[in-house]
Amino acid sequence: MRAPSPRALGFLLVAGVIALWEAASTARLLDPFYFPPAHAVAQSLVAAALDGRLAGAFLVSLGRGFAGFAIGGALAVALGTLAGRHPAVRQAIDPVVELLRPLPSPAIIPLAILFLGIDSSMKVFIIAWACFFPVLLSTIDGVRGVPPALLETARNFGLRYFESLGTVVLPAALPGIFTGLRIAVAVMLILSVVTEMVAGSNGIGFLLLEAERTFRIADMYAFIAALALVGYALNRLFLLVDRRVLAWHHAMHAVPAP
Amino acid sequence: MVFEGAGGRHAALGSVSLEVAARDLVAIVGESGCGKTTLLRIMAGLQRPTSGDVRLAGVPVLRPEPQVCLVFQNYAATLLPWKDALGNVLFGLRAPRAARPGLREAAFALLARMGLGDAARRFPWELSGGMQQRVALARALIRRPRVLLLDEPFSAVDERTAEALRELLQTLYREEPCSIVLVTHDLEEVLSFSSRIVVLGGRPTRVDTVIDRPGGLSREALRSRLRVVGKST
């Protein structure tokens, strides 16, 4: 018999923890009020999926999340490209970036509420803010790492400034940029939930907090499990895009030079 | 022209005057660090001389021109690793999407002529040094340049590959309607190809010797004419 793969063992471990939880809760080794049996959580999860609560909440949360991710990511790639290409831009933005970057994004939620209120625009702003910094730094690093020979080639072939950015600089920097984008996807999900918990009337973060406040503990665990599954799916989806878009990069580093 | 070598990144050139006729193949030889590459970069419009100018059919070359194309010495690093050989050749036309009909076919035909028909869909990092060099050459040639500038084209490949590339370049010289300026260290290249050899020397660098039609000279005679740069050839 073939030994199971490490990934299969990982899934087995998750299944084992769930089975242990179920047994401990049913045998009342764990307080069932705080730790309802796994089957009750699964029932809540299925019910929320069937009655459309989960789909509706995730539609709202991910809609705002991707809007913020797109806005923050696009601005970061644009500014990061300029900063990566021009030391003067890099030095000019460095003090501001280094002051704002360590600031925990939830810390500016009160400020955002003051100016934008508590509706979607505030949440999209916070998500864009949080996604901006990892993408900015990875873009600057990626663009700075573009081999000078490629930049010379672009000049040699008479490419204009923006042409060379689009056809040489950005594709060459893409592996670096993707590192930042992957971090930003995780940050996007975190901030979607946090902003909805602080000031929300819909979305998965709001559902989760509401379940806790009304003592629907099985629902609360079900929503946490749904978030974990969506986070996992988002990461897998991102890796899929990464493997497709950067196929050349992965293959290049897997194949020894001829 | 004169180039003062700002910041010491590129070698200084004294008064260098050089004329290249249509369909000439001029080999530039000289000691290492004498400014051969700088001269090519200035001719390609990648660098401006401190004084003097470069003219193409009487028109000053102030920036890289489509009619002049330089193939760098570190050609492998100049190929776009995310594009296959065909994509790299099409990049020479600044046509990343290759929307115009016939371009892909032309690029493919050029690669096939270079003996790379089977490698058109392979990425640069999947190719040997000699194949990469031929892709870099094809990328320059697809522009149909009036002047092709080659910086030590065969210095980074083994002798067998260099021999094959020399033959290829000879064929191109016969068939392509362009002038070729070649910077080299290699006497074989100089002998078998050039319509003229320009020897750079002195401090600051100037044109030391010009040998016309070196093909008519024996290897020994050429060596004695080139004794000025004997160390580098």
Interface residues (C-beta under 8 A of the other chain):
Chain A: P147 A149 L150 E152 T153 R155 N156 F157 G158 L159 E163 T167 V168 P171 A172 L174 W248 H249 A251 M252 V255 A257 P258
Chain B: A44 L46 R63 P64 E65 P66 C69 L70 F72 N74 A77 T78 L80 P81 W82 F91 G92 R94 P96 F123 W125 E126 L127 S128 G129 R143
